Amino acid sequence: MFQCLPVWEMPAARDTLRLLAFMREPGKKPDPHLRQRRVLRAVAAFEFFKGTFVIVMGICALALVHKDTWLIAESLLALLHISTDHRYAQVFLDFADSVTDARLWVAARIAFAYAILRFTEGYGLWRGRTWAEWVACISGALLLPLEVRELLRGVTFIRCAFLIGNVAVVLYMIYIIQANRRERRERRKAASAST
């Protein structure tokens, strides 16, 4: 029977949430890998984001083929109200002047190949595939020297954040690979002991 409690006797919201967290259907075991799956899905979502960003950059590179990149760069600086007398503006304009159609095609191909790798890795992590954990660990570890080099060129918040984030992903993937390997070993021992 439903009983109404006075307001002063009702449990606080945090107590109710705590109680709901420990309640489950009878006979149903808690999923020990729920947290691991959530973190892997967060990493997968980030990989999908990186893949999408790189696809957009590849499309932008293709859009610049057969165009005067110096003129586009100068228009962009004018749009952003950046004087062409500044040193970095001159570097940007010099870079735009040196861009050729062949370089743009190569940049687009590299961008699309990198995006395929990111989408494949994201799909595998989302689906909880072991090979994707290895791909994430190896591709993240391969980027670490480049990020350290960039950090040595000049310490900025963004460079530090990228390095810390990448180190965290690599260390977490190593942890996941080791935990899964340990779990498979224990299952094999239990299966061989029962036979």
MARTORZA-241013 format. One record per residue (C-alpha): residue number from 1; residue in one letter; chain; x, z, y. Coordinates in steps of 0.5 Angstrom, whole numbers. Example, Ala and Ser with C-alpha at 12.3 -4.5 7.8 and 13.67 -1.06 7.14 Angstrom:
// MARTORZA-241013
> 1, A, A, 25, 16, -9 .
> 2, S, A, 27, 14, -2 .
***
This chain:
// MARTORZA-241013
> 1, M, A, 0, 0, 0 .
> 2, F, A, 2, -2, 7 .
> 3, Q, A, 4, 4, 11 .
> 4, C, A, 5, 4, 19 .
> 5, L, A, 10, 8, 22 .
> 6, P, A, 11, 11, 29 .
> 7, V, A, 16, 8, 33 .
> 8, W, A, 20, 14, 33 .
> 9, E, A, 21, 13, 25 .
> 10, M, A, 22, 6, 25 .
> 11, P, A, 29, 4, 22 .
> 12, A, A, 34, 1, 28 .
> 13, A, A, 35, -7, 27 .
> 14, R, A, 42, -6, 25 .
> 15, D, A, 40, -1, 19 .
> 16, T, A, 34, -6, 17 .
> 17, L, A, 40, -12, 17 .
> 18, R, A, 44, -8, 13 .
> 19, L, A, 39, -6, 8 .
> 20, L, A, 37, -14, 7 .
> 21, A, A, 44, -15, 6 .
> 22, F, A, 44, -11, 0 .
> 23, M, A, 38, -13, -3 .
> 24, R, A, 37, -19, -8 .
> 25, E, A, 33, -21, -13 .
> 26, P, A, 33, -17, -19 .
> 27, G, A, 38, -20, -24 .
> 28, K, A, 41, -25, -19 .
> 29, K, A, 48, -24, -18 .
> 30, P, A, 52, -24, -12 .
> 31, D, A, 56, -31, -10 .
> 32, P, A, 63, -28, -10 .
> 33, H, A, 65, -35, -7 .
> 34, L, A, 60, -35, -1 .
> 35, R, A, 65, -33, 4 .
> 36, Q, A, 70, -38, 2 .
> 37, R, A, 65, -44, 2 .
> 38, R, A, 63, -42, 9 .
> 39, V, A, 70, -42, 11 .
> 40, L, A, 72, -49, 7 .
> 41, R, A, 65, -52, 10 .
> 42, A, A, 68, -50, 17 .
> 43, V, A, 74, -53, 16 .
> 44, A, A, 71, -59, 13 .
> 45, A, A, 66, -60, 20 .
> 46, F, A, 73, -59, 24 .
> 47, E, A, 76, -65, 20 .
> 48, F, A, 70, -69, 21 .
> 49, F, A, 70, -68, 28 .
> 50, K, A, 77, -70, 28 .
> 51, G, A, 76, -76, 24 .
> 52, T, A, 70, -78, 29 .
> 53, F, A, 75, -77, 35 .
> 54, V, A, 80, -81, 32 .
> 55, I, A, 75, -87, 31 .
> 56, V, A, 73, -87, 38 .
> 57, M, A, 80, -87, 40 .
> 58, G, A, 81, -93, 35 .
> 59, I, A, 75, -97, 38 .
> 60, C, A, 78, -95, 45 .
> 61, A, A, 84, -99, 43 .
> 62, L, A, 81, -105, 41 .
> 63, A, A, 77, -105, 47 .
> 64, L, A, 83, -106, 51 .
> 65, V, A, 86, -112, 47 .
> 66, H, A, 86, -118, 51 .
> 67, K, A, 85, -114, 58 .
> 68, D, A, 90, -112, 63 .
> 69, T, A, 92, -105, 61 .
> 70, W, A, 95, -104, 68 .
> 71, L, A, 89, -105, 72 .
> 72, I, A, 85, -101, 68 .
> 73, A, A, 90, -95, 68 .
> 74, E, A, 90, -96, 76 .
> 75, S, A, 83, -96, 76 .
> 76, L, A, 82, -90, 72 .
> 77, L, A, 87, -86, 77 .
> 78, A, A, 83, -88, 83 .
> 79, L, A, 77, -86, 79 .
> 80, L, A, 80, -79, 78 .
> 81, H, A, 82, -79, 85 .
> 82, I, A, 90, -79, 83 .
> 83, S, A, 95, -82, 88 .
> 84, T, A, 99, -87, 84 .
> 85, D, A, 105, -84, 88 .
> 86, H, A, 105, -78, 83 .
> 87, R, A, 111, -78, 78 .
> 88, Y, A, 106, -77, 72 .
> 89, A, A, 101, -83, 75 .
> 90, Q, A, 107, -87, 75 .
> 91, V, A, 109, -85, 68 .
> 92, F, A, 102, -87, 66 .
> 93, L, A, 102, -94, 70 .
> 94, D, A, 109, -95, 67 .
> 95, F, A, 106, -94, 60 .
> 96, A, A, 100, -98, 61 .
> 97, D, A, 104, -104, 63 .
> 98, S, A, 108, -103, 57 .
> 99, V, A, 102, -104, 52 .
> 100, T, A, 101, -110, 48 .
> 101, D, A, 96, -113, 44 .
> 102, A, A, 100, -112, 38 .
> 103, R, A, 101, -105, 40 .
> 104, L, A, 94, -104, 41 .
> 105, W, A, 92, -107, 34 .
> 106, V, A, 97, -102, 31 .
> 107, A, A, 94, -96, 34 .
> 108, A, A, 87, -98, 32 .
> 109, R, A, 89, -99, 25 .
> 110, I, A, 93, -92, 25 .
> 111, A, A, 87, -89, 28 .
> 112, F, A, 82, -92, 23 .
> 113, A, A, 87, -90, 17 .
> 114, Y, A, 88, -83, 20 .
> 115, A, A, 80, -82, 20 .
> 116, I, A, 79, -85, 13 .
> 117, L, A, 84, -79, 11 .
> 118, R, A, 80, -74, 15 .
> 119, F, A, 73, -76, 13 .
> 120, T, A, 75, -76, 6 .
> 121, E, A, 79, -69, 7 .
> 122, G, A, 72, -66, 10 .
> 123, Y, A, 68, -69, 5 .
> 124, G, A, 72, -66, -1 .
> 125, L, A, 72, -59, 3 .
> 126, W, A, 65, -59, 4 .
> 127, R, A, 64, -61, -3 .
> 128, G, A, 69, -55, -5 .
> 129, R, A, 73, -60, -9 .
> 130, T, A, 80, -58, -11 .
> 131, W, A, 84, -64, -9 .
> 132, A, A, 81, -63, -2 .
> 133, E, A, 84, -56, -2 .
> 134, W, A, 91, -60, -4 .
> 135, V, A, 90, -65, 1 .
> 136, A, A, 88, -60, 7 .
> 137, C, A, 94, -56, 5 .
> 138, I, A, 99, -62, 5 .
> 139, S, A, 97, -66, 11 .
> 140, G, A, 97, -59, 15 .
> 141, A, A, 104, -57, 13 .
> 142, L, A, 106, -64, 15 .
> 143, L, A, 104, -64, 22 .
> 144, L, A, 107, -57, 23 .
> 145, P, A, 114, -60, 25 .
> 146, L, A, 111, -65, 30 .
> 147, E, A, 107, -59, 33 .
> 148, V, A, 113, -54, 33 .
> 149, R, A, 117, -60, 37 .
> 150, E, A, 111, -61, 42 .
> 151, L, A, 111, -53, 43 .
> 152, L, A, 119, -54, 44 .
> 153, R, A, 118, -59, 50 .
> 154, G, A, 114, -54, 53 .
> 155, V, A, 109, -48, 52 .
> 156, T, A, 102, -49, 54 .
> 157, F, A, 96, -46, 51 .
> 158, I, A, 93, -52, 48 .
> 159, R, A, 100, -53, 44 .
> 160, C, A, 100, -46, 42 .
> 161, A, A, 92, -46, 40 .
> 162, F, A, 94, -52, 36 .
> 163, L, A, 100, -49, 32 .
> 164, I, A, 96, -43, 31 .
> 165, G, A, 90, -46, 28 .
> 166, N, A, 94, -51, 24 .
> 167, V, A, 98, -45, 21 .
> 168, A, A, 92, -41, 20 .
> 169, V, A, 89, -47, 16 .
> 170, V, A, 95, -48, 12 .
> 171, L, A, 96, -41, 10 .
> 172, Y, A, 88, -40, 8 .
> 173, M, A, 89, -47, 4 .
> 174, I, A, 95, -44, 0 .
> 175, Y, A, 91, -37, -1 .
> 176, I, A, 85, -41, -4 .
> 177, I, A, 89, -45, -8 .
> 178, Q, A, 92, -39, -11 .
> 179, A, A, 86, -35, -12 .
> 180, N, A, 83, -41, -15 .
> 181, R, A, 89, -42, -20 .
> 182, R, A, 88, -34, -22 .
> 183, E, A, 81, -35, -23 .
> 184, R, A, 82, -41, -28 .
> 185, R, A, 88, -37, -31 .
> 186, E, A, 83, -31, -32 .
> 187, R, A, 77, -35, -35 .
> 188, R, A, 82, -39, -40 .
> 189, K, A, 84, -32, -42 .
> 190, A, A, 77, -29, -43 .
> 191, A, A, 75, -36, -47 .
> 192, S, A, 81, -35, -52 .
> 193, A, A, 80, -28, -53 .
> 194, S, A, 73, -29, -54 .
> 195, T, A, 74, -34, -60 .
***
